[in-house]
Amino acid sequence: MIRLNVPLVSNKNVLNNLFEKNICTVNDFLQKKTSNLQSVCNLKCKEITKLKDTMTVKCSSPLTNGYTLYLSKTLSTFIQTGILKLDNLLDGGLFVGNIYELCGPSACGKTQLCISILLNIIITTKKDIVYIDTKNKFSVKRIKQMLKNKNMKNNEINDILKKIYVYSVIDIYNLITCLHGLKEKLDPIIIIDSLPALYLSFIGFYKNDGLCYINHISSVLKYLCNKNATILVTNLAVKNCDFTNDFKPAIGKYWFHIPNTRLMITTIINQQQQMCINIPKSVYIPLDNKCILSINDYGVS
């Protein structure tokens, strides 16, 4: 709340009278009836109204026309994943400044999807990507295999590997330190694989300190998004306790609202390795749309 001061109220005597009546902030002043303020300020009704209008203009956020913002959007606002069906599902690709959660049960293909998206973005945009590995399972061998299957030469593979900055973190404290270190990076693309691997170690204790760390991580991620970061986080999906086959994200309600878009991944059991991606939560995409992707030697397609 903005405290009343001389630029807002030019007359010091009026300002002192307001303080004596415990009207100390702009919010206090605007909430008082004009008739009550007349006696306190010794001003006319027209002067009080004008003063309220001036405070409202000076202390409010600037208004921006939504249509103007829409027209100002460029193609660079979206980063295509390179997976056609997924880009169509996401209405163009990954929206810059958003947090995407890839959520699914164990061994459903979350990491394979992350690596496929990572390589496709580097190949098409030449951007650097930060990969935060919490499970110590980042496989350069798998990446080389995928790139060789795309008929890439060794020098091209080496150039792509140089664009990947891998941070291996062993606990939630290292993750927080790592994220703070990315604050000055320009328009970063960040993949965190995976968040539950660090948080679940706090489960079972009487005092769950993990919740405050999750809130801290969420705040840093939002700050990075305000700096035009694009963030993908993998999360474990667990079954509901209502004897249904429905899955819900791990970590619980404290994390539930943080991602802008949640992609729920389930494995399709058939002769081919396939995954089904559903959107149960998003701030800009129609919900419950689905697509089916295949996992092969080239990655996810």
N, C-alpha and C positions, 0 to 999 in steps of 0.2 A: 504494500500500500504506500502511496506517495504522500509524504507529510506536507502539510500546508506551509508555504514559505512566501517571502516577499514578492518574487516575480508573479506568483499566482494571485496573491492578494496584495495589491499595491499599498494599501493603507495599513501601517503598523498597528495603529489603535484598533482597527477592525480585527486584525490578526490576533492581538492579545485578548480581545473580547471572546473570540472563538475558542482560544485555548482555555480560557477560564470556564467556559461551558463544556469543556471536554470534547470539543470538536477539533480534532488534531490532524486528521487526514482528509484527502480529497474525497474518499469514500464516505466518511462521516458527513461532510458538507453536502454531498449530492443526495444523501438519503434523508436529510432534514427537510421538512416542509418549508416552502418559501415564506409562508406567513410567520413561522417561528424564527427564521433567520433575519427577518426584517427588524425585529426588536433587538436581536443580539448585535447585528452589524450597524444598525441605525441607517439602513439604506432603503430605498424604494423597491417595490416589487419588481419593476422593470430592470433595476440595477442588479438585483439578486439573480434574476433569470439570465441576464447577460453574463454574469460571473460564472454561473453554472455551465452555460454553453461554452464559454472559453476554457474552463477546466476540462470539460468533456473532450474537446478537440485536442488540447495540448497533452492530455494524459492517456488518450486511447491509442491503440495500435492503428497504423495506417490501413485503410481499406483498399483491397485489391479486387478488381473485377475477375470473377471466376473464368469468364470467357476469354479475357485477356491472357490469363495464365495458361489456358488450354492452347491458345494460338502460339504462345511462346515456347511450347514444348517442341523439342527436336527429336530426330531419330536417335541421337546419342542418349536421350533420356532412358531408353531401354537398351539392355545388353542381352543379345540373343544367346541362348544356351547352345545353339548348334544342333539341338534335337527338335526336329520340325514339329512333331506332335506335342511336345512339351511347350514349345514357344506358342503354339496355337492355343493350348490350354491356358497359358499365362497371359493371353491377349497381347502377344508381341515379344515377350521375354521377361527378363528380370528388371524391375522398375528401380532405377537408381534412388538410393536413400531409403530402401526398405529392408526389413529383416524377413528372410524366408526360412521356414523350418521344414526340413525333410524328416518326417516322423514315420517310424515303422518298427515292426518287431525285429528281433535279432536275425541277422543273415538274410534280410529281404533285398539287399542291394543298395543301401544308402550310400556307402562309401564308393561303390562302383559308379553310381550316378554323380557323386561329387567330382570324382576324377574325370569323368567324361565331360562334364560341364566345364571344368577347369581347363582341360586341353582344348576344347572347342573355342573357348573365349580367347586363349592365348594365340591359337592359330589364326583366328579371324581379326582380332583387334591388336595383337602384340602387347597387350597390357600385362603388367606384373600382377601376380596373385599371391596373397598370403594364405598359407595353409597351416592351421593350428591343429596339430595332431596330439590328441590326449590319450590315445590307446597304443602309441608307438607301433603302428601298423602301416605307416606310409610306405608304399612299395614302389621304388624306382624301377624295379624289374618289370612290374605289371605295366607301368607307364611306357617303358621302352617297347614292350610287346605290343601294346595298343598302337603305338606310333609306327612301328615296323609293319604292322598289318595294313597300315594306311600308305605303305610304300614310301615312307620317308627315309632320307639318307641320314647317316650318323651325325653329320654336321648340323642338319636341321633339328635332329633330336636333341643335341647338346644345346642349341640355341633356345629351344623350348624349355628345357630343364633349368636354364639360367633365369627364366622368368618366374620360377616357382620358389617362393621363400617359405621354407618349412620351419615351423617352431614346434619343437617337441616339449610339451608341458606335462609335468608329473602330478601337479595338484592345482587346486583352485586359486591358490595365491599366485602361482606362476602365470596362470591365465589372466588374472587381473593386471599383473605387472606388464604382461605382453600387450594387452589391449590398450593400456595407458600409453605404451610406447608407440602405438600406431596413430595417436591423435594428430601428429603433424604430417602424416603421410597424405599425399594428394589423391583424392577420389579413390580410396582403396577398395579392392574386392577381397573380401575375407571369408574363408571357409573354416568353420569350427567343427571338427569331427573327433569326439562327440561331447556334448555337455553333460549328460548323465554320468559318464565315466568318472567325472570329478565330483559331482554332487552326491551321488548315492553313498559315498563313504561316510556321510554325515547322518544317514538314516539309522534309526534305532537308538539314538541317544536321547536322554530326557530333554536336554536343551539343544535344539537343532540350529546350530550356528550357520548351517548351509543356506538357510533362507535369507539371512542378511547379505551373504555373499552373492546369492542369485540376484537380489535387488541391486547390489552394487554393479554387477556385470550388466544387468539390464540398462542401468543408467548410462554406463559407458558406451554400450551398443547404440543407444538412442542418440548420444552425443556424436558418435561417429557417423550415424545416418544423417544428422543435421549437416555434417561436413561432406555429404554426397558419397558416403560409403555404401557399398552393396554387400550384404551379409547373408551367408547361408550357414545354418546351424543344423546339425543332425541331432535327433532326439529319439529316444527309445519309446516305443508304444507298448503299453501293457493292457491286458484284458480287464474289462470292467468286472466288478464283483457281483453282478446281477445275473450270472449264469447265461449271459449272451456271448456271442462271438465278436461283439463290438470292441474296438481298441480305443484307448485314450492316451494322450501324451504323458510320459513320466514327468517328474519334477513337481507336478501338482498345480494348484490354482494360482500360486504366486508367479508362475511362468506363463500360464495359459494365455493371458491377454497380450503378451509381449510381441510375438511375431506378427507382422502385418499380413502375411499369407502362410498358411499351414498346408503342406502337401502330405497327405496320408498315403503311405506306400504299403501295399500288401503283395505277397508273392502269389502268383498263379501257378498251381500245380498241374503241369502237363508235360508233354515230351520236350517242349522248348522252355528255356529259361525266360520267363516273362514277369513283369511287375505291373500292377494296376495302380495308378496315381489318381487320388480323389482330392478335391479341395473342400474341406469342411469349414475353413475360416479364411476370410480375405476382406480387405478394406476396399477393393476395387474390382474384383473378379466375381462373376456369378458363382454361387456355391453349388457343390455336389456335381460339378462337371468332372468327367473322367477321361483318361487316356491310357492305353496299354503300350508299354515299351518292352523291347527285347534286350537281353543281356548276352553279349557274344564276345568274340575275340577282339572286336573293334571298340568294345565298351558298351555303353547303353545307347540304343538307337530306336 
